[in-house]
Amino acid sequence: QVQLVESGGGLVQAGGSLRLSCAASGRTTRSYNMGWFRQAPGKEREFVAGITWSGGSAYYAVSVKGRFTISRDNAENTVYLQMNSLKPEDTAVYYCAAGPPKVVVATTPEKYDYWGQGTQVTVSS
């Protein structure tokens, strides 16, 4: 079992930056691939970024590539999502998730076993 707690969300103007954190307790995060998803009102949960258990490979949704960076600190059991050049369409609840340590990061929610409660990100125009 692993428990995930996100933090760092908030209100920011378009063009601004936020850094989300996902702190894990229970089993160490190095046993899992980690992902960030987001869900806007009336929309399905969508993949944002993911990173393999070792941190060796990272994957991004086309909509955020070049603006967002996922990283992890296994010693601290924490995963980060640095979000730059934010746009109003990035507004959503952002969720951290843990999944099996595969070679390739999964991009669909059903592949992940554990989820945090989410943190709200609101980008004003």
Secondary structure, 3 states (H helix, E strand, C coil): CEEEEEECCEEEECCCCEEEEEEEEECCHHHCEEEEEEECCCCCCEEEEEECCCCCCEEECCCCCCCEEEEEECCCCEEEEEECCCCHHHCEEEEEEEECCCCCCCCCHHHCCEECCCEEEEEEC
